[in-house]
Amino acid sequence: MHNKSRVSRRRVLQMAGVGAVAAAFPFARPAISQGAPLRVGLLLPYSGTFAALGTGITNAMDLYVKQQGGKLAGRTIEWIKVDDESAPPKATELTSKLVQGEKVDVLIGTVHSGVAMAMAKIAREAGLPTLIPNAGANVLTRAQCAKNIFRTSFGNSQPGVAAGLAMIKAGIKTAVTYSWGYAAGEESVAGFKQSFLAGGGKIIKELTLPFPNVEFQAGLAEIASLKPEAVYSFYAGGGALKYMQDYAAAGLKNSVQLWGPGFLTDGVESKVGAAGDGVKTASHYVESLDNAENKKFRADYNAAFKMFPDVYAVQGWDTTMLLDIGLKAAGGDVKKQDAMFKAMREAKFNSPRGPFRLSAAQNPIHNFYLRELKGGENKFLGIAAADVSDPTTGCSLA
Ligand code: BEZ
């Protein structure tokens, strides 16, 4: 199925000569003929520890478009893919390659918060319709929000706040945090601390590791000597898989509960084996959600890719859904930004994650589910927090 896509070109651009190309093209773009393909730039990781996350997002976007016959609002979709390697130092150059060099009509990216912040600066200045399908950097929908930037994933503090609430409810009084020390880890931990401390919990120590380092042993040894009741950790992708395996190998699995945002187990739940059993997470998605959109999405995704979708794929699906809504309102013409952005801002739809709508800062308002990993599946334990918005602090749109 889904082999009749009219996506006309797909490629991962090479980095060679990017700077020279970027310098040669001003921001101004030629008028687009409405019948012409819509050039959608995908700035995503296709290599490194977040490679599977970029692939899940891309798969779902491609699936959505193929189900619409390869077109959105009458425009054939042409993906222009760039591997950002989750490397912030390369982000400006690679975004410029898409915006100025390739003159994309729409920009979609990315996974890593540090890359997203550099990308968003260029997108804001260019006024280009931009959708963020994962990166949770709080500032992008707070002080640095922009009318052309929409996030379909989450804000970094949202899952942290939900996990902290669930940990307090579970009677946990003491915790150590151990996370990657960049925006996503820091903001996830800050969200967790906000609700955990407010509920009377005590943080014994905050440990960090630079991204994408996966040498967890020293921190795990320290956790063993500190003996907290629980650990809260932000890791994702390949790093999260190794972390859970190292955590179990260090003998902590049965003595110190491991908690985190859903990213700790998402996409690696079937690979981690018994080492992951018992890990509890708060996420805006859980595999078993009993709604029609989730059931259809899971069946279609499995038929197309011979695997089941994870939260990243759901975010990719919702990104394309939101873009479709905006394009339809603009008659397929991305220059009609008032109509396009208004429709996107006001969009309300049923996502595989449940009800989806955006805050005034253009960040999702959605439910957070408490899950426990067992036998390779995140089991639904209940709602950790319903209808969660993120503070729109400093956002001039709000
Ligand atoms: C981030 O950098 O924002 C991020 C990366 C992976 C999973 C979740 C968040």
Residues whose N, C-alpha, C, O or C-beta is under 5 A from the ligand:
A	BS01	BEZ	V111 H112 S113 N134 A135 G136 A137 A184 A236 F263
